[in-house]
Amino acid sequence: MSPVARSVLLGTLLGAVFLAIAGWTVDWPRLRVALTQADPVYAALIVPAVALYLLTKAARWSVLIRPIRTTRTAALFGAVCAGNAGNYVVPHFGELLRVMIAGDRLQVARSALLGSIAVERLFDFAALALLAAALLVPGGRLSVETTGAMWILGLISVALAAAILAFIVWTEPLIRVIEGRTRALPAKIRTFLVRILRNGAPGLAMMRSPGLVIPVLTLSILQWAFIGISVAMSLRSIGIGASAAAVSAVVLLNVVGLILPAAPGHVGTIQLSFAVALREFGVPWETAIAASIVYNTIVVGVVMTLGVPAISRAGLRVGEVLRQRAPR
């Protein structure tokens, strides 16, 4: 079984477990009533929020890769949409798809763009942890789950920042150490690993430009705000006016859940994140699950509607991407 197939299988099994946990105590008649009474106006407002999230993500990426290549947000929007769509098919696979499309369009080494993805993740986690702390800590709405999620994102952010900065400062010494420690591996794999590390170093260059940190952090916060609006509109569609703290808790648990392998469409992970996060805010379990279904359906629908044509326009097939052994 290929690594991709194993990832999909593991994610599907884990998603099924999460979905079973989320649905274990559901009052199904109440859930059906909540869904049939969903307000389509609020549900429809999720669509522009998701589109703006993708646009903001593309704008941030254009800033991140500015030390490598100056480009417009529009030039990266299709690649970002395609990457997000790929992530809904095979979680985390979409990042490879994204750098393949953008690398070919911009004539930039894919390995360098992969380095920028590492910096992007750092700002993702750091911005979300800061937002969650600002919204949850003052109100004292810290459940065990949200507290643990904030700690996880905070620790990952610190570890990523330390690894990235160390690699920037000691690039060649660290590559030599890694090369020495991997001598037990086949020569082809070791050569591939060293090439990826060396070629990916330019993608970390943004961290040497302090003037870019504030724009990237601002766009990261704005990006999560649009995701928060999507969550809030899904709750509104079910008749729940959730606070910013409740929305923040949902986004926080959802992101932490997606660090693990996930099922296609993130089914199960999203349902459990909504139900567990909103329990602390007095939202009935069935209502939270209903809101998660609205959110899950529309967000995935919008991303796939924008992303699949972007993949097609790039002339790539999913099978072709999966067969790629290494980014250039």
C-alpha positions as CSV (number, residue, x, y, z in Angstrom):
1,M,0.0,0.0,0.0
2,S,1.4,3.4,-1.0
3,P,2.0,6.1,1.6
4,V,-0.8,8.2,0.2
5,A,-3.2,5.3,0.5
6,R,-2.1,4.6,4.0
7,S,-2.7,8.2,4.9
8,V,-6.2,8.2,3.4
9,L,-7.0,5.0,5.2
10,L,-5.7,6.1,8.6
11,G,-7.5,9.5,8.2
12,T,-10.7,7.8,7.2
13,L,-10.6,5.5,10.2
14,L,-9.8,8.3,12.6
15,G,-12.5,10.5,11.1
16,A,-15.0,7.6,11.5
17,V,-14.0,7.4,15.2
18,F,-14.5,11.1,15.7
19,L,-17.8,11.0,13.9
20,A,-19.0,8.1,16.0
21,I,-18.0,9.9,19.2
22,A,-19.8,13.1,18.0
23,G,-22.9,11.1,17.1
24,W,-22.9,8.8,20.1
25,T,-25.4,10.8,22.2
26,V,-27.1,12.7,19.4
27,D,-30.9,13.1,19.5
28,W,-31.4,12.4,15.8
29,P,-34.9,13.8,15.5
30,R,-33.7,17.1,17.0
31,L,-30.8,17.1,14.7
32,R,-33.0,16.7,11.6
33,V,-35.3,19.5,12.8
34,A,-32.3,21.8,13.3
35,L,-31.1,21.1,9.8
36,T,-34.4,21.5,8.1
37,Q,-34.9,24.8,9.8
38,A,-31.5,26.2,8.9
39,D,-31.6,29.7,7.6
40,P,-30.3,29.7,4.0
41,V,-29.4,33.4,4.1
42,Y,-26.9,33.0,6.9
43,A,-25.6,29.8,5.3
44,A,-25.1,31.6,2.0
45,L,-22.9,34.2,3.8
46,I,-20.3,31.4,4.4
47,V,-19.5,31.5,0.7
48,P,-18.0,35.0,0.5
49,A,-16.2,34.4,3.8
50,V,-14.5,31.3,2.5
51,A,-13.6,33.1,-0.8
52,L,-12.0,36.0,1.2
53,Y,-10.1,33.5,3.4
54,L,-8.6,32.0,0.2
55,L,-7.8,35.4,-1.2
56,T,-6.1,36.5,2.1
57,K,-4.1,33.3,2.1
58,A,-2.9,34.0,-1.4
59,A,-2.0,37.6,-0.5
60,R,0.0,36.4,2.6
61,W,1.8,33.8,0.4
62,S,2.8,36.6,-2.0
63,V,4.4,38.4,0.9
64,L,6.1,35.3,2.2
65,I,7.8,34.5,-1.1
66,R,8.7,38.1,-1.9
67,P,12.4,37.5,-1.1
68,I,12.3,34.8,-3.8
69,R,10.0,36.2,-6.4
70,T,7.8,39.3,-6.5
71,T,4.3,38.4,-7.7
72,R,0.7,39.4,-7.5
73,T,-1.9,37.8,-5.3
74,A,-4.0,36.9,-8.4
75,A,-1.1,34.8,-9.7
76,L,-1.2,32.6,-6.6
77,F,-4.9,32.4,-6.0
78,G,-5.5,29.4,-8.2
79,A,-2.7,27.5,-6.7
80,V,-4.0,28.2,-3.2
81,C,-7.5,27.1,-4.1
82,A,-6.1,23.9,-5.7
83,G,-4.0,23.2,-2.6
84,N,-7.0,23.6,-0.3
85,A,-9.0,21.3,-2.5
86,G,-6.2,18.8,-2.5
87,N,-6.2,18.9,1.3
88,Y,-9.8,17.9,1.4
89,V,-9.1,14.8,-0.8
90,V,-5.8,13.8,0.9
91,P,-5.0,15.9,4.0
92,H,-1.7,17.7,3.8
93,F,-1.2,16.5,0.2
94,G,-2.6,19.8,-1.1
95,E,0.6,21.7,-0.1
96,L,2.6,19.7,-2.6
97,L,-0.1,20.3,-5.2
98,R,0.1,24.1,-4.4
99,V,3.8,24.4,-4.8
100,M,3.8,22.4,-8.0
101,I,1.3,24.7,-9.6
102,A,2.8,27.9,-8.3
103,G,6.4,26.8,-9.0
104,D,5.6,26.0,-12.6
105,R,3.7,29.2,-13.1
106,L,6.3,31.5,-11.5
107,Q,9.3,29.5,-12.7
108,V,10.5,29.1,-9.1
109,A,12.0,26.0,-7.6
110,R,9.3,24.0,-5.9
111,S,11.7,23.2,-3.0
112,A,12.0,26.9,-2.3
113,L,8.3,27.3,-2.1
114,L,8.1,24.3,0.3
115,G,10.4,26.3,2.6
116,S,7.8,29.2,2.5
117,I,5.1,26.7,3.6
118,A,7.0,26.0,6.8
119,V,7.1,29.7,7.6
120,E,3.4,29.9,6.7
121,R,2.6,27.2,9.2
122,L,4.5,29.1,11.9
123,F,2.4,32.2,11.4
124,D,-0.8,30.1,11.1
125,F,-0.3,28.5,14.5
126,A,1.1,31.6,16.2
127,A,-1.7,33.9,15.0
128,L,-4.4,31.4,16.0
129,A,-2.9,30.8,19.4
130,L,-2.7,34.6,20.0
131,L,-6.3,35.1,18.8
132,A,-7.6,32.3,21.0
133,A,-5.8,33.5,24.0
134,A,-7.0,37.1,23.5
135,L,-10.7,36.0,23.2
136,L,-10.8,33.1,25.6
137,V,-8.5,33.9,28.5
138,P,-10.2,37.3,29.6
139,G,-13.6,35.6,29.7
140,G,-12.4,32.7,31.7
141,R,-13.9,30.3,29.2
142,L,-11.1,27.8,29.2
143,S,-12.2,24.2,29.1
144,V,-9.6,21.4,29.4
145,E,-9.9,20.9,25.6
146,T,-9.3,24.6,24.7
147,T,-6.5,25.0,27.2
148,G,-4.8,21.9,25.8
149,A,-5.3,23.1,22.2
150,M,-3.7,26.5,23.0
151,W,-0.7,24.9,24.6
152,I,-0.3,22.5,21.6
153,L,-0.4,25.4,19.1
154,G,1.9,27.5,21.3
155,L,4.5,24.8,21.7
156,I,4.4,23.9,18.0
157,S,4.9,27.6,17.1
158,V,7.9,27.9,19.4
159,A,9.4,24.6,18.1
160,L,8.8,25.7,14.5
161,A,10.3,29.1,15.1
162,A,13.4,27.6,16.7
163,A,13.9,25.1,13.9
164,I,13.4,27.7,11.2
165,L,15.7,30.3,12.8
166,A,18.4,27.6,13.5
167,F,18.3,26.4,9.9
168,I,18.6,30.0,8.7
169,V,21.6,30.7,10.9
170,W,23.4,27.4,10.5
171,T,22.1,26.1,7.2
172,E,25.2,24.3,5.9
173,P,26.4,22.9,9.3
174,L,22.9,21.5,10.0
175,I,22.7,20.0,6.5
176,R,26.1,18.3,7.1
177,V,24.9,17.0,10.5
178,I,21.7,15.6,8.9
179,E,23.7,14.1,6.1
180,G,26.0,12.4,8.6
181,R,23.2,11.1,10.7
182,T,21.3,9.6,7.7
183,R,24.2,7.6,6.3
184,A,22.3,4.4,7.1
185,L,19.7,5.4,4.5
186,P,20.1,4.5,0.8
187,A,22.3,7.0,-1.0
188,K,19.4,8.0,-3.3
189,I,17.2,8.9,-0.4
190,R,20.0,10.7,1.4
191,T,20.8,12.7,-1.7
192,F,17.2,13.6,-2.1
193,L,16.8,14.8,1.5
194,V,19.9,17.0,1.3
195,R,18.8,18.5,-2.0
196,I,15.4,19.4,-0.6
197,L,16.9,21.0,2.5
198,R,19.5,23.0,0.5
199,N,17.0,24.1,-2.2
200,G,14.3,24.9,0.4
201,A,16.5,27.3,2.3
202,P,15.6,30.3,0.1
203,G,12.0,29.8,1.1
204,L,12.8,30.7,4.6
205,A,14.3,34.0,3.6
206,M,11.3,36.0,4.7
207,M,12.4,35.4,8.3
208,R,15.4,37.5,7.6
209,S,13.2,40.5,6.7
210,P,11.7,42.0,9.9
211,G,9.7,44.4,7.8
212,L,7.6,41.6,6.4
213,V,6.7,40.1,9.8
214,I,3.9,42.6,10.6
215,P,2.1,42.3,7.2
216,V,2.3,38.5,7.3
217,L,1.0,38.4,10.9
218,T,-1.8,40.8,10.1
219,L,-2.9,38.7,7.1
220,S,-2.7,35.6,9.2
221,I,-5.0,37.1,11.8
222,L,-7.3,38.3,9.0
223,Q,-7.4,34.9,7.4
224,W,-8.5,33.3,10.7
225,A,-11.1,36.0,11.1
226,F,-12.7,34.9,7.9
227,I,-12.7,31.3,9.0
228,G,-14.3,32.5,12.3
229,I,-17.0,34.4,10.3
230,S,-17.7,31.1,8.4
231,V,-18.2,29.3,11.8
232,A,-20.3,32.1,13.1
233,M,-22.6,32.1,10.1
234,S,-23.0,28.3,10.3
235,L,-24.2,28.8,13.9
236,R,-26.4,31.7,13.0
237,S,-28.0,29.6,10.3
238,I,-29.1,27.1,13.0
239,G,-30.4,30.0,15.2
240,I,-27.4,30.3,17.6
241,G,-25.8,33.7,18.1
242,A,-22.4,32.5,19.4
243,S,-19.8,34.8,21.0
244,A,-16.4,35.5,19.5
245,A,-14.9,33.3,22.3
246,A,-17.1,30.4,21.3
247,V,-16.2,30.8,17.6
248,S,-12.6,31.0,18.5
249,A,-12.8,27.8,20.5
250,V,-14.3,26.0,17.5
251,V,-11.6,27.1,15.1
252,L,-8.9,26.3,17.6
253,L,-10.0,22.7,18.2
254,N,-10.7,22.2,14.5
255,V,-7.1,23.2,13.6
256,V,-5.5,21.1,16.3
257,G,-7.7,18.2,15.2
258,L,-6.4,18.6,11.7
259,I,-2.8,18.2,12.7
260,L,-3.7,14.5,13.0
261,P,-4.6,12.5,9.9
262,A,-8.1,13.3,8.8
263,A,-10.8,11.8,6.6
264,P,-11.6,13.3,3.1
265,G,-13.6,16.5,3.6
266,H,-12.4,16.5,7.2
267,V,-15.6,14.7,8.1
268,G,-15.7,13.7,11.7
269,T,-12.9,16.0,12.9
270,I,-15.1,19.1,12.2
271,Q,-18.2,17.6,13.8
272,L,-16.4,16.7,17.0
273,S,-14.6,20.1,17.1
274,F,-17.9,22.0,17.0
275,A,-19.6,19.7,19.5
276,V,-16.8,19.7,22.1
277,A,-15.9,23.4,21.8
278,L,-19.5,24.7,22.0
279,R,-20.4,22.5,24.9
280,E,-18.7,24.9,27.3
281,F,-20.8,27.7,25.9
282,G,-24.2,26.0,26.5
283,V,-24.9,25.1,22.9
284,P,-26.8,21.8,22.7
285,W,-24.8,18.9,21.2
286,E,-27.3,18.4,18.4
287,T,-27.3,22.1,17.5
288,A,-23.5,22.1,17.3
289,I,-23.5,19.0,15.1
290,A,-26.1,20.6,12.8
291,A,-24.0,23.8,12.5
292,S,-20.9,21.7,11.8
293,I,-22.8,19.9,8.9
294,V,-23.7,23.3,7.4
295,Y,-20.2,24.6,7.8
296,N,-18.6,21.3,6.5
297,T,-20.9,21.1,3.4
298,I,-20.5,24.7,2.3
299,V,-16.8,25.2,3.0
300,V,-15.8,22.0,1.2
301,G,-18.2,22.9,-1.6
302,V,-16.8,26.3,-2.1
303,V,-13.2,25.1,-2.0
304,M,-13.7,22.3,-4.4
305,T,-15.7,24.5,-6.8
306,L,-12.7,26.9,-6.9
307,G,-9.9,24.4,-6.6
308,V,-10.8,21.6,-9.0
309,P,-10.9,24.0,-12.1
310,A,-7.6,25.5,-10.9
311,I,-6.0,22.0,-11.0
312,S,-7.5,21.4,-14.4
313,R,-6.2,24.7,-15.8
314,A,-2.7,23.8,-14.5
315,G,-2.9,20.7,-16.6
316,L,-2.2,18.4,-13.6
317,R,-4.0,15.2,-12.7
318,V,-4.1,14.0,-9.1
319,G,-2.4,10.7,-10.2
320,E,0.4,12.7,-11.8
321,V,1.0,14.7,-8.6
322,L,1.0,11.5,-6.4
323,R,3.6,10.0,-8.7
324,Q,6.0,12.9,-8.2
325,R,8.9,11.6,-6.2
326,A,10.4,14.9,-5.3
327,P,9.9,18.6,-5.7
328,R,12.4,20.3,-8.0
